[in-house]
């Protein structure tokens, strides 16, 4: 895990969506999504449930 991954995850939590987090951080939404997917692969479990209009944290994602 690197600091950017944690920063992105926190922004998603605060903003409630990847798109809004990307706007806040001046990063593209696909870049954030790719970084979070990489973190999920590294940890071995999902942190987010990606739904049509929003993102929900899994129980493990909340713990992280």
N, C-alpha and C positions, 0 to 999 in steps of 0.2 A: 504494500500500500504506500502510495506517496501522498504528499500534502495536497496536490491538486485534486486527487480523487476524493479526499475527505472534504475539501472545500466545495467541490461540485455536489457531493451528496448532501452537504448541509444546505446549500443553496436550493436544491430540489425540495428538501424538507420545508424550508422557509417559504418558498414561492409556490409550492404545490404542483409545479409542472416543470418539465425539462425545458420547454420553450421559454418560460419566464425566467428560469434560472440562467439560461444562456444569455438572455437579454441583460440581466443584472450583471453578469460576469464578462460581457462583451466577448463571448465565445459562441461558436455555432452549436446549435442543438445536436447535430450529428456527432460533433466532437465530444460533447458531454456524454451522450448515449454510448459512444464507443468506449470512453474511459470507464464508465460504470459497468459495462459488459465485461471489460477486462478485469475490473476489481471483483466482480461476481465470479468470474472464472478462477481468479487467484484464490479466492476464499472458499470456493466450492459450493456456494449456495446463492440463491437469488436474494437481492436486497430490495428490489422493486417489482411490483406488479404493474405493468404498463397497460393501461386501459385506453379506450378510444379518445377520451377527452381529458384524462387525468392520470396521475401516477399515484399509486398507493404503496407505502412501505410494507414489506413483509415483517413478521415478528422479528426475524433475524436482522432485518434492515433497521428496525427501531433500536435494537440492542447495539448495533454498530455505531 
